[in-house]
Amino acid sequence: MVFILAILHDKPSYAQYMTGVSVSSFSGVNSTITNPAFMSNSRYFLDINIAGAGSFFHNNFAYMAREEYNFFRFLDPNYTYPMHDKEYGTGERPAYTVENKKLKQVFFSNRILGPSVMLAYNDHTFSLNTAFRSVSGFRNIPYDMANYLYYSLDYSPQHGKEYEHRDPIRTASLSWSELGFSWAWIFGKYNRAHWSLGITAKMLFGHAAYYVYLDHIKYFVPDDENLYVRNVHGETGYSFPIDYDNNELYNGSIIKGNGMGFDFGLSYIHTTSGHSIKKYSILCQQPYHEYKYRIGVSLMDFGWINFNDVSRKYELDNYYGIWYRLDTLEAYYNNINYISEDINRRLCGGDDCALTANNFNILLPMSIGAQFDYNYFKNWFVSGWIRFPLIYSKNQVSATSGLMVAPRMETAEFEFGVPFTLHAMRSPLLGAYIRIYNLTIGTDNAAGFLNLTDHYGYDFFIAIKFNLLKGNCWRKMSDFCPTGAYDLRRATKM
């Protein structure tokens, strides 16, 4: 239903890696983004994330030409965005479209890292994490549908043709906050081998969501005014923090649903020397074990949220309907209640005839991944990961696949890296990031900022932290600390 609405109303919807804050041995509490087991070998015994944020967008259908856009011009308040006339129909558009018949994918992700803290105590490491996240995407969208989503029914080359699709078509969006507790445990030490297990349990608070799953649709567009849906089968659900009668912001609770989520990780670390069996009662005495290489596997974002406030679920059971003179409906299609009732009447004959429940579950963007990190010379490393989405339900937000390799140089005071990412295993992205003491800033798609290619997306992340290094103690503890007097500059790196 939401997908049909997008075609009718001409409202197209448009992930996120944060490499620079999650892969190094100085990642601390933010390593839980990649693998919760990696906390067990952090250089810090105390790490506090003050704030952080990242945003990622990528698609393979529409792009902005590099000769027309320059990121740094957006800093000019008088900058006018370049627009061009639609190739079909009337109006203007900022982007061009890719003329090929491949299935179209759109992925958009935001993550705000809230206050979080990590504490290491011998073989156990604990953390408390807060975050706000938003993930949206279109998956396996046929070329003909993508054209109608972008150009509305004005796309004349497809007029008079009937299209039928039986492969699953998905679109979903989810915004939520999470409060998580992580635990990492070094459960095995054998000479230079360290084995660690990590788990994160998260309380989830849903703010907004929708999903559409279509496993069969047949439709016909004779011209730019009329639409014939011959058959549609699937299901959809939505819950938004707005008043459905006027689309104004809803003044009730911003929490529309609740759920649980879990991350699991396992890591193997091959250290450069043996291990200590000593138990430290003073946290700053704990030594950091340098490693030659590190390997990990993880299962991320296993979980769900149940939306039960202003929530609706519809099942489309081989329905059909006709829309005449769509341009005359635009004045009425200005609130969700009217749109929903009108679509129901046309497809099955009643205001809410397809409505099956006033609540629904939506699953998190679950993925499985593997990571590695190799110290090939002094402070020089090369890291990488590979990730695949696990999609097993109709009502699920999809993660994306990806492959990343990133050489980096790191010290307590300074770090920089150059990640190469193969987004969705097909789109190459080259990034760069830098950390100065506790401030990290970077991108996994530097070409967009440097205007080297056409713009199919963007990426940006930033984080600031406070932390204390292992092996550095206060001066009054110098008699107990094998590393000597406390060095405030090195310990806090502020």
Buried (B, 14 or more C-beta within 10 A) or exposed (E): BBBBBBBBBBEBBBBBBBBBBBBBBBBBBBBBBBBBBBBBBBBBBBBBBBEBBBBBBBBBBBBBEBEBBBEEEEEEEEEEEBEEEBEBBEEEBEBBBBEEEEBBBBBBBBBBBBEBBBBBEBBEBBBBBBBBBBBBBBBBBBBBBBBBBBBBBBBBEBBEEEBEBEEBBBBBBBBBBBBBEBBBBBEEBEEBEBBBBBBBBBBBBBBBBBBBBBBBBBBBBEEBBBBBBBBBBBBBBBBBBBBBEEBEEBEEEBBBBBBBBBBBBBBBBBBEEEBEEEEBEEBBBBBBBEBBBBBBBBBBBBBBBBBBBBBBBBBBBEBBBEBEEBEEBEEEBEBBEBBBBBBBBBBBEEEEBBBEEBBBBBBBBBBBBBBBBBBEEEEEBBBBBBBBBBBEEBBBBBBBBBBBBBBBBBEBEEBBBBBBBBBBEEBEBBBBBEBEBBBBBBBBBBBBBBBEBBBBBBBBBBBBBBBBBBBBBBEEEEEEBEBEEBEEEEBBBE
